Amino acid sequence: MNTHAQTITIQAFASAADAMGARERTMDIPQSCSIAQVWARLMENHPDLRTLETTMAFAINDQLVASSAILEDGDILALLPPVSGG
């Protein structure tokens, strides 16, 4: 099994960007890593993200996906929190 690290780009929007302190960052992940695994790591490193845990949507390369989706080297993972407005 090949366990070489892959690099993804994480784009955070709205309250997710505020919680992470950045709109974009890169992360090295193992192969066969799911969004759920990345999300757990992000919440560990940025506890304020926990408030968004049940409402966060995700996209890989501009396609909405479930948190069970597997990431590949070079993917762009977008964190899409709910947006409100008036």
MOZITA-V314792 format. One record per residue. N is the residue number from 1. RES is the residue in one small letter. PSI is psi in whole degrees, -180 to 180 (none if undefined). NEAR is the number of other ideal C-beta (glycine too) atoms within 10 Angstrom. Layout:
n,res,psi,near
N,RES,PSI,NEAR
N,RES,PSI,NEAR
This chain:
n,res,psi,near
1,m,135,4
2,n,121,6
3,t,21,7
4,h,144,8
5,a,150,11
6,q,156,16
7,t,130,11
8,i,161,20
9,t,132,14
10,i,124,20
11,q,123,16
12,a,141,23
13,f,153,13
14,a,-127,15
15,s,-26,19
16,a,-41,21
17,a,-40,15
18,d,-44,15
19,a,-33,20
20,m,-17,18
21,g,15,10
22,a,151,12
23,r,-22,14
24,e,142,12
25,r,162,13
26,t,157,9
27,m,136,17
28,d,132,11
29,i,157,20
30,p,163,12
31,q,155,14
32,s,32,13
33,c,132,18
34,s,164,16
35,i,-40,23
36,a,-38,13
37,q,-42,16
38,v,-44,19
39,w,-43,19
40,a,-42,13
41,r,-41,13
42,l,-42,23
43,m,-33,17
44,e,-42,10
45,n,-23,10
46,h,80,16
47,p,-27,10
48,d,-20,13
49,l,-22,21
50,r,-28,12
51,t,-17,13
52,l,3,19
53,e,-43,10
54,t,-8,7
55,t,-3,10
56,m,137,19
57,a,157,14
58,f,149,20
59,a,143,16
60,i,122,17
61,n,48,13
62,d,16,7
63,q,123,9
64,l,136,11
65,v,164,17
66,a,160,10
67,s,-12,14
68,s,-7,10
69,a,143,17
70,i,134,13
71,l,150,24
72,e,161,14
73,d,131,12
74,g,-6,10
75,d,153,17
76,i,116,14
77,l,120,22
78,a,131,20
79,l,118,25
80,l,89,17
81,p,163,19
82,p,147,11
83,v,135,8
84,s,158,7
85,g,176,3
86,g,none,2
